[in-house]
């Protein structure tokens, strides 16, 4: 299992909105966490996921942070996509209001 984080700084303007499909090609920063690191992070990651609820919402979001989970064969399992405000986003292709737990966990690791 691995987690890859793609990020575009929130203060950078782009000519078009960044989508969940395009951030993996247009990112500015990338962080990849593999099995050994994830074992060390398991408690913090569990807490972060517990604080990441998804409440349905309408519309699309200008994605700035993508947190993508992959299985052992590097197949995408789940993607969490946060907009500039860290509240609007997507889980896979479903628009929603996202809890901040997972985003906060990632931001601590990108500093």
C-alpha positions as CSV (number, residue, x, y, z in Angstrom):
1,X,0.0,0.0,0.0
2,X,1.1,3.6,-0.6
3,X,-0.3,7.1,-0.5
4,X,0.7,9.8,-2.9
5,X,0.0,13.4,-2.3
6,X,-0.1,15.9,-5.1
7,X,-0.3,19.6,-4.3
8,X,-0.6,23.0,-6.0
9,X,-0.1,25.9,-3.6
10,X,-3.4,27.6,-2.8
11,X,-2.1,31.1,-3.6
12,X,-1.0,30.2,-7.2
13,X,-3.5,31.3,-9.9
14,X,-4.1,28.9,-12.8
15,X,-5.7,29.8,-16.1
16,X,-8.2,26.9,-15.7
17,X,-9.6,25.1,-12.6
18,X,-7.5,22.1,-11.6
19,X,-9.6,19.0,-11.5
20,X,-9.2,15.7,-9.7
21,X,-8.1,14.2,-13.1
22,X,-5.6,16.9,-13.9
23,X,-3.8,17.5,-10.6
24,X,-1.7,14.4,-11.0
25,X,-0.1,16.0,-14.1
26,X,0.0,19.6,-13.0
27,X,1.2,19.3,-9.4
28,X,3.9,21.5,-7.9
29,X,4.8,19.2,-5.0
30,X,4.5,15.4,-4.7
31,X,4.9,13.3,-1.6
32,X,4.9,9.5,-1.7
33,X,4.5,7.4,1.4
34,X,5.2,3.7,1.1
35,X,4.6,0.7,3.5
36,X,7.3,1.3,6.1
37,X,6.5,5.0,6.5
38,X,2.8,4.2,6.6
39,X,3.4,1.7,9.4
40,X,5.0,4.5,11.5
41,X,2.2,6.8,10.6
42,X,-0.7,4.4,11.1
43,X,-2.1,5.9,14.3
44,X,-2.0,9.4,13.0
45,X,-3.5,8.3,9.7
46,X,-6.3,6.4,11.4
47,X,-7.2,9.6,13.5
48,X,-7.0,11.7,10.3
49,X,-9.3,9.4,8.4
50,X,-11.8,9.3,11.3
51,X,-12.0,13.1,11.1
52,X,-12.6,13.1,7.3
53,X,-16.3,12.9,6.7
54,X,-17.9,13.5,3.4
55,X,-21.2,15.3,3.1
56,X,-22.7,15.5,-0.5
57,X,-22.5,18.9,-2.2
58,X,-23.1,20.3,-5.6
59,X,-20.6,21.7,-8.1
60,X,-17.0,21.3,-8.9
61,X,-14.0,22.5,-7.0
62,X,-10.6,23.9,-8.0
63,X,-8.4,21.1,-6.6
64,X,-5.2,22.1,-4.7
65,X,-4.5,18.9,-2.7
66,X,-5.0,15.3,-3.8
67,X,-4.4,12.4,-1.4
68,X,-4.5,9.2,-3.4
69,X,-4.4,5.7,-1.9
70,X,-2.9,2.8,-3.9
71,X,-2.9,-1.0,-3.2
72,X,0.1,-3.3,-3.4
73,X,-0.2,-3.5,-7.2
74,X,-0.2,0.3,-7.5
75,X,-3.9,0.4,-8.5
76,X,-5.7,3.5,-7.3
77,X,-8.1,2.5,-4.4
78,X,-9.4,5.9,-3.2
79,X,-8.8,9.6,-3.9
80,X,-9.5,12.5,-1.7
81,X,-9.3,15.9,-3.4
82,X,-9.4,19.2,-1.5
83,X,-10.1,22.7,-2.9
84,X,-8.4,25.9,-1.9
85,X,-10.6,26.4,1.2
86,X,-9.9,22.8,2.4
87,X,-13.6,22.2,2.9
88,X,-15.0,21.7,-0.6
89,X,-13.7,18.7,-2.5
90,X,-14.3,15.3,-3.9
91,X,-13.9,11.7,-2.8
92,X,-13.2,9.9,-6.1
93,X,-15.6,11.6,-8.5
94,X,-18.3,12.6,-5.9
95,X,-18.5,16.2,-4.9
96,X,-18.7,16.8,-1.1
97,X,-17.9,18.9,1.9
98,X,-14.8,17.2,3.3
99,X,-13.7,17.0,6.9
100,X,-10.2,18.5,7.5
101,X,-8.6,15.5,9.2
102,X,-6.8,14.0,6.2
103,X,-5.8,17.4,4.8
104,X,-4.3,18.5,8.1
105,X,-2.3,15.2,8.4
106,X,-0.9,15.8,4.9
107,X,-0.1,19.5,5.4
108,X,2.1,18.6,8.4
109,X,4.1,16.3,6.2
110,X,4.6,18.8,3.4
111,X,6.3,21.4,5.5
